[in-house]
Amino acid sequence: MKLSTLAVHAGQQPDPSTGALNTPVYFTSTYSYGTAEEGKARFAGQNPGYIYSRFANPTSTALEQKLAALEGADEAIVVASGMAAISSIVYALTQQGDEVAFIDPVYGGTDAFLRNTLVRAGVTVRSYNSAEDFAERHSPTTRLVLWEPVTNPTLKVVDSQKIIAVARQIGAITVCDNTFLTPALFQPLSIGADLVMHSGTKYLSGHGDLIAGVVAGNGPLIQRVRTVALKHIGVPMGPQEAFLLQRGVKTLPLRMKAHCDNAKRVAEFLQQQPQVAAVYFPGLPTHPGHQVVAQTASGFGGMVALELHGGFAACAQFLNALQLFAQAVSLGDVESLACHPASTTHAAMTPADRDRAGVSDNLVRLSIGIEDADDLIADLAHALQQIA
Ligand SMILES: Cc1ncc(COP(=O)(O)O)c(C=O)c1O
């Protein structure tokens, strides 16, 4: 079935006891297994059946089935946040003495986790500037490589096929953070990635009403991530979030089309404005990563970044003058959002790391919502005029 059909139907069965079409929200921490023998069999993995909601909950199971279908994965697991997804993957699949590689830049929280926390577990962390840099300088002992195909916040494009090809040669596990493009536009598993992960907080949810993480991929790897995430670290998704997320995902293909169309209009407008020093949007034919995204994805996403002249002060004048865009971190909501990454999402990085990653003080990140593009452009035009 096609993606729009799967988004609506996958993982959803009428409730056997009532016929309710929507999966109920199972607010329960534990499950009665009835007899001591059944309890023993469930804990030994001999009988199926729920035990305890930190391990599994029927609302989450239905969502996992929907997400696995959208990603073309054997299995998916849902967890409490995108950071819970990243840390669970890395702790489950690497150990002391291993190396983890990532392509700069990544979300600031991911960067801080890898550089500041993971290294304390005795894992070496190496960053590369691009897929080409990884191909040239990679270490043969890399155990896992993580990248964002369209990076946060600079909208740089990373060639996923190149990374997967190099990783195969050295036997490294490939993990694609597909938060920006979503399976509606790009399915990393279909080109050979081992795992795909998301901050489900963003486009998958789409409504800015929850925090969520998703990992999907190869069955044995997901089993290992599941054990670490749910049994050891203990970061399950709650049933309320699982319900809201499955509801959001039903409209993902529709919403992504609106985000992509609006972002293209906004990027084309910004390109013409004298106050704007640079526009970063992979949908512009002038963007260096345009061809790579055009060949592997069915759209360019809803994120646009721009550089102004005049650092934080000019960015603040622009941001403070916006009326329709909310000044907020996060992204992928139906509402348009704007932020200054160097002082917010990427503030935890050192200035040197930010410089290296291209997160300058002139950079503004826009998450383009699904409002009417004319209204968004009018808001941006007015705010640009307020820069001294
Ligand atoms: C690309 C990307 N990955 C991961 C995360 C972390 O997700 P969460 O905030 O749901 O923990 C974010 C958050 O902004 C993100 O943008």
The ligand as a MOL file (V3000), in Angstrom:
LIG
                    3D

  0  0  0     0  0            999 V3000
M  V30 BEGIN CTAB
M  V30 COUNTS 16 16 0 0 0
M  V30 BEGIN ATOM
M  V30 1 C 17.1950 16.5310 14.3010 0
M  V30 2 C 16.8530 16.3260 15.7470 0
M  V30 3 N 17.1490 15.1610 16.3430 0
M  V30 4 C 16.8560 14.9310 17.6440 0
M  V30 5 C 16.2630 15.8940 18.4330 0
M  V30 6 C 15.9560 15.6070 19.8680 0
M  V30 7 O 14.6020 15.3460 19.9920 0
M  V30 8 P 13.7120 15.5840 21.3490 0
M  V30 9 O 13.6840 17.0430 21.5950 0
M  V30 10 O 12.3870 14.9830 20.9970 0
M  V30 11 O 14.4050 14.8390 22.4410 0
M  V30 12 C 15.9170 17.1180 17.8560 0
M  V30 13 C 15.2670 18.1650 18.6690 0
M  V30 14 O 15.1660 19.3060 18.2650 0
M  V30 15 C 16.2230 17.3530 16.4820 0
M  V30 16 O 15.9320 18.5110 15.8830 0
M  V30 END ATOM
M  V30 BEGIN BOND
M  V30 1 1 1 2
M  V30 2 1 2 3
M  V30 3 2 2 15
M  V30 4 2 3 4
M  V30 5 1 4 5
M  V30 6 1 5 6
M  V30 7 2 5 12
M  V30 8 1 6 7
M  V30 9 1 7 8
M  V30 10 2 8 9
M  V30 11 1 8 10
M  V30 12 1 8 11
M  V30 13 1 12 13
M  V30 14 1 12 15
M  V30 15 2 13 14
M  V30 16 1 15 16
M  V30 END BOND
M  V30 END CTAB
M  END
